[in-house]
């Protein structure tokens, strides 16, 4: 069920606001925290970087980034106020200072060239095609020269051509690796590449890891 903020619609993390308490335990059970840790591993972050987590949800990725390297400045953005509140509580308990902001990926409330790295974890498939393209344009806009974008998202399976039930929704079939690589290039990124992949649920769900440079 879609929810509205600032006149725009978005899909809550669990599809329904009242299911939010189940989000963290369910994603951990499905192995999505391993996906987030692998995304951080392949980013090779260094101290002093300024990092943005787009579509941060309850802040798990942002907190993991800050724990890995406390010298990194982490900003986290999501349109879901309830998820952000949960993320702020988690960050306080973890002792990880993070700047949580409410907003949309397609209209990032930050100046041009204000981040060294931008991360997106399992969020992009929620967006309709036009919104996805606009979000990628915004990510490129806020990255500094030589900045990098690190993306992990569900992708159509190579084995079944994206035809499995888990990939049948149009937002997932729109997430084919070749399509996302073309989108990244079209909005101006350089060196867009799939750097790794992993499987969940016994191979029924595929996650691809992308990198692209400014």
C-alpha positions in Angstrom: 0.0 0.0 0.0 1.4 3.4 -1.0 2.0 6.1 1.6 2.2 9.8 0.9 4.8 12.4 2.1 5.1 16.0 0.8 2.6 15.2 -2.0 4.6 12.2 -3.2 3.8 8.5 -2.9 6.2 5.9 -1.6 6.1 2.2 -0.6 6.7 1.6 3.1 9.5 -0.9 3.9 7.0 -3.8 4.6 4.3 -2.6 2.4 2.1 -1.6 5.4 3.0 0.8 8.1 1.9 -1.5 10.9 4.3 -4.2 9.7 7.4 -2.0 10.3 8.3 -3.8 13.6 8.8 -7.0 11.5 11.2 -5.4 9.0 14.5 -5.8 10.8 14.0 -9.4 12.0 12.6 -10.5 8.6 15.4 -8.9 6.6 18.0 -10.5 8.9 16.3 -13.9 8.5 16.3 -13.6 4.7 20.1 -12.8 4.7 19.8 -9.2 3.7 22.2 -8.0 6.3 24.9 -10.2 4.6 24.0 -8.3 1.4 24.6 -5.0 3.1 27.9 -6.1 4.6 29.1 -7.3 1.2 28.1 -4.0 -0.3 30.3 -2.2 2.2 33.2 -4.7 1.7 33.4 -4.0 -2.0 33.2 -0.2 -1.5 36.7 -0.1 0.2 35.7 3.0 2.2 38.4 5.2 3.7 38.3 7.5 6.7 37.2 11.1 6.2 34.7 10.2 3.4 31.2 11.8 3.4 28.7 9.1 2.6 25.0 9.2 1.7 22.7 6.2 2.1 19.7 6.7 -0.2 16.5 4.9 0.8 18.0 4.0 4.2 14.8 2.5 5.7 15.5 1.7 9.4 19.2 2.6 9.0 20.8 -0.8 9.1 23.3 -0.1 6.3 24.1 3.4 7.6 24.9 2.1 11.0 27.0 -0.7 9.6 29.0 1.8 7.6 29.6 4.0 10.6 30.6 1.1 12.8 33.2 0.0 10.3 34.8 3.4 10.1 33.8 5.9 12.8 35.8 8.7 10.9 33.2 8.6 8.0 30.4 11.1 8.0 27.2 9.3 7.3 23.9 10.9 6.1 20.8 8.7 5.6 17.7 9.6 3.7 14.3 8.0 3.4 10.7 9.3 2.8 9.3 7.0 5.6 9.1 9.0 8.8 8.4 5.9 10.9 11.4 4.0 9.5 13.6 7.0 10.1 12.5 7.3 13.7 13.3 3.6 14.2 16.7 4.2 12.5 17.5 7.1 14.8 16.7 4.9 17.9 18.9 2.1 16.6 21.8 4.6 15.9 21.6 6.0 19.4 21.7 2.6 21.0 24.7 1.7 18.8 26.5 4.9 19.6 26.8 5.7 15.9 26.0 9.4 15.1 24.2 9.6 11.8 22.3 12.5 10.2 18.9 11.1 9.3 16.8 13.2 6.8 13.4 12.8 5.3 13.1 13.1 1.6 13.0 11.3 -1.8 15.7 9.9 -4.0 14.4 11.8 -7.0 14.9 15.2 -5.3 17.9 14.9 -2.9 17.9 17.8 -0.5 21.7 18.3 -0.8 24.0 20.6 -2.9 25.8 19.5 -5.9 29.1 17.6 -5.3 28.5 17.1 -1.5 29.3 13.4 -1.1 32.3 11.2 -1.8 30.2 8.0 -1.9 26.5 7.2 -2.3 25.0 3.8 -1.3 21.7 2.3 -2.3 20.7 -1.0 -0.7 17.7 -3.0 -2.0 15.7 0.2 -2.6 15.9 1.0 -6.4 13.4 -1.8 -7.4 10.7 0.1 -5.4 10.7 2.9 -8.0 8.8 3.2 -11.2 11.0 3.6 -14.3 10.9 7.4 -14.6 11.5 7.8 -10.8 14.4 5.3 -11.0 16.1 7.4 -13.8 15.5 10.6 -11.9 17.0 9.1 -8.7 20.1 8.0 -10.5 20.5 11.5 -12.0 20.3 12.9 -8.5 22.8 10.5 -7.1 25.3 11.6 -9.8 24.6 15.2 -9.1 25.5 15.0 -5.4 28.6 13.0 -5.9 32.0 14.8 -6.0 34.5 14.4 -8.8 36.0 10.9 -8.5 33.1 9.9 -6.3 31.5 6.5 -6.5 28.0 5.0 -6.4 27.6 1.6 -4.7 24.3 -0.2 -5.4 22.9 -3.6 -4.4 19.5 -4.6 -5.6 17.4 -7.5 -6.6 18.1 -8.5 -10.2 16.5 -10.9 -12.8 18.1 -14.3 -12.5 20.4 -15.3 -15.3 19.2 -18.9 -15.1 15.5 -18.2 -15.6 15.8 -15.0 -17.6 13.9 -13.2 -14.8 10.8 -15.2 -15.2 10.5 -16.7 -11.7 7.6 -15.7 -9.6 9.9 -13.8 -7.3 11.0 -11.7 -10.3 7.6 -11.4 -12.0 6.7 -8.0 -10.6 7.3 -5.4 -13.3 9.6 -3.4 -10.9 11.9 -6.4 -10.5 11.9 -7.3 -14.2 12.9 -3.7 -14.8 15.9 -4.3 -12.6 17.8 -6.6 -15.1 21.5 -6.0 -14.8 21.9 -4.9 -18.4 19.1 -2.4 -18.0 20.5 -0.9 -14.9 24.0 -0.6 -16.4 22.5 1.2 -19.4 20.6 3.6 -17.1 23.7 4.4 -15.1 25.6 5.2 -18.3 22.7 7.2 -19.8 22.6 9.5 -16.8 26.3 10.2 -17.0 28.1 7.7 -14.8 31.4 6.2 -16.0 32.7 2.7 -15.6 29.4 1.3 -14.6 29.8 -2.4 -13.8 28.4 -5.4 -12.0 31.1 -6.3 -9.5 29.5 -9.3 -7.7 26.3 -11.2 -7.3 24.7 -13.5 -4.6 21.7 -15.7 -4.3 19.0 -15.8 -1.6 16.2 -18.2 -0.8 18.0 -21.2 -2.3 18.8 -19.4 -5.5 15.3 -18.2 -6.2 16.3 -14.5 -5.7 19.4 -12.9 -7.1 21.2 -9.8 -5.8 23.6 -7.9 -8.0 26.2 -5.4 -6.8 27.0 -2.4 -9.0 29.6 0.3 -9.0 29.8 3.5 -11.0 32.0 6.5 -11.0 31.7 10.2 -11.6 
